[in-house]
Amino acid sequence: MSDRPSSWALGFTAFAAWMLILIGTFHAIDGLSAIFKDEIFLPVQGYLFKFDTTTWGWIHLVVGIVIVLAGLGLFSGAVWARTIGVILAAVSAIATFAYLPWYPIWSIVIITLDVIVIWALTAHGRDITRVD
């Protein structure tokens, strides 16, 4: 058995890194939209996680920036970057789930991407650290 990681594992990890960068960018754009033009969002009545749309905007902007940084960190192959990537993908999925009434279809797409990132990092992430 070779110590060399499979190209599939490296590909999945690189995919997860790029997806985190993309997801973080989407969060940041969504956050900026909510901050600067919150009238484009429909008001939701009687929802448990009822925040002002601007508050949701700031949450998405901050989470998005941190996720982009984690995605960039994954290219180093460090264990801390994988761990942070999994944690932030889970945070992204939870925040997006709570944001579901404002953008249902978009939220489902982001949650799906978060789950794929978590899978890629937990199933294949350790292989990128073995690259010489």
C-alpha positions as CSV (number, residue, x, y, z in Angstrom):
1,M,0.0,0.0,0.0
2,S,1.4,3.4,-1.0
3,D,1.8,6.3,1.4
4,R,0.9,8.5,-1.4
5,P,-2.6,10.0,-1.1
6,S,-5.1,9.2,-3.8
7,S,-5.8,11.9,-6.4
8,W,-9.5,11.5,-5.6
9,A,-8.9,12.4,-1.9
10,L,-6.8,15.4,-2.9
11,G,-9.5,16.5,-5.4
12,F,-12.2,16.3,-2.8
13,T,-10.2,18.3,-0.3
14,A,-9.4,21.0,-2.9
15,F,-13.1,20.9,-3.9
16,A,-14.1,21.5,-0.2
17,A,-11.6,24.4,0.0
18,W,-13.0,26.1,-3.1
19,M,-16.6,25.4,-1.9
20,L,-15.9,27.0,1.4
21,I,-14.5,30.1,-0.4
22,L,-17.6,30.1,-2.6
23,I,-20.0,29.6,0.3
24,G,-18.3,32.3,2.3
25,T,-18.5,34.7,-0.6
26,F,-22.2,33.9,-1.0
27,H,-22.8,34.6,2.7
28,A,-20.9,37.9,2.5
29,I,-22.9,39.0,-0.6
30,D,-26.1,38.0,1.0
31,G,-25.1,39.8,4.2
32,L,-24.2,43.0,2.3
33,S,-27.6,42.8,0.5
34,A,-29.4,42.6,3.8
35,I,-27.4,45.4,5.3
36,F,-27.6,47.9,2.5
37,K,-31.0,47.1,1.0
38,D,-33.1,45.1,3.5
39,E,-36.3,46.1,1.8
40,I,-35.7,43.3,-0.8
41,F,-36.4,40.7,1.8
42,L,-40.0,39.7,2.7
43,P,-40.9,40.2,6.4
44,V,-41.5,36.9,8.2
45,Q,-44.1,36.9,11.0
46,G,-44.1,34.6,14.1
47,Y,-40.8,33.0,13.4
48,L,-38.7,31.7,16.3
49,F,-35.4,33.2,15.0
50,K,-36.9,36.6,14.2
51,F,-34.1,39.1,13.9
52,D,-34.1,42.3,12.0
53,T,-32.9,41.7,8.5
54,T,-29.9,44.0,9.0
55,T,-28.9,41.8,12.0
56,W,-29.1,38.7,9.7
57,G,-27.0,40.7,7.2
58,W,-24.2,41.3,9.7
59,I,-24.4,37.6,10.9
60,H,-24.0,36.4,7.3
61,L,-21.2,39.0,6.5
62,V,-19.1,38.0,9.5
63,V,-19.7,34.2,9.0
64,G,-18.9,34.6,5.3
65,I,-15.6,36.3,5.8
66,V,-14.5,33.7,8.4
67,I,-15.5,30.9,6.1
68,V,-13.5,32.3,3.2
69,L,-10.4,32.5,5.4
70,A,-11.0,28.9,6.5
71,G,-11.2,27.8,2.9
72,L,-8.0,29.6,2.1
73,G,-6.4,27.9,5.1
74,L,-7.3,24.5,3.8
75,F,-4.8,24.8,1.0
76,S,-2.1,24.6,3.7
77,G,-3.1,21.1,4.5
78,A,-3.1,21.9,8.2
79,V,-5.2,19.8,10.6
80,W,-6.5,23.0,12.2
81,A,-7.8,24.3,8.9
82,R,-9.7,21.0,8.3
83,T,-11.1,21.2,11.8
84,I,-12.1,24.8,11.4
85,G,-13.5,24.1,8.0
86,V,-15.8,21.4,9.3
87,I,-16.9,23.5,12.2
88,L,-17.6,26.6,10.0
89,A,-19.5,24.5,7.4
90,A,-21.7,23.3,10.3
91,V,-22.2,26.8,11.5
92,S,-23.0,27.9,8.0
93,A,-25.6,25.2,7.7
94,I,-27.2,26.1,11.0
95,A,-27.2,29.8,10.3
96,T,-28.6,29.2,6.8
97,F,-31.3,26.9,8.2
98,A,-32.3,29.6,10.6
99,Y,-32.5,32.0,7.6
100,L,-34.7,29.6,5.6
101,P,-37.9,31.6,5.6
102,W,-36.2,34.6,3.8
103,Y,-34.5,32.6,1.0
104,P,-35.8,29.0,1.1
105,I,-34.4,27.6,-2.2
106,W,-31.1,29.4,-1.8
107,S,-30.8,28.2,1.8
108,I,-31.3,24.6,0.7
109,V,-28.6,24.9,-1.9
110,I,-26.1,26.4,0.7
111,I,-27.0,23.7,3.3
112,T,-26.4,21.0,0.7
113,L,-23.0,22.5,-0.2
114,D,-22.1,22.7,3.5
115,V,-22.9,19.0,4.0
116,I,-20.8,18.0,1.0
117,V,-17.9,20.1,2.4
118,I,-18.2,18.4,5.8
119,W,-18.2,15.0,4.1
120,A,-15.2,15.8,1.9
121,L,-13.2,17.1,4.8
122,T,-14.0,14.3,7.2
123,A,-13.7,11.5,4.7
124,H,-10.7,12.7,2.7
125,G,-9.2,15.7,4.4
126,R,-6.4,14.0,6.2
127,D,-4.9,12.8,2.9
128,I,-3.9,16.3,1.8
129,T,-1.5,16.6,4.8
130,R,0.5,13.6,3.4
131,V,1.4,15.3,0.1
132,D,5.2,15.8,-0.2
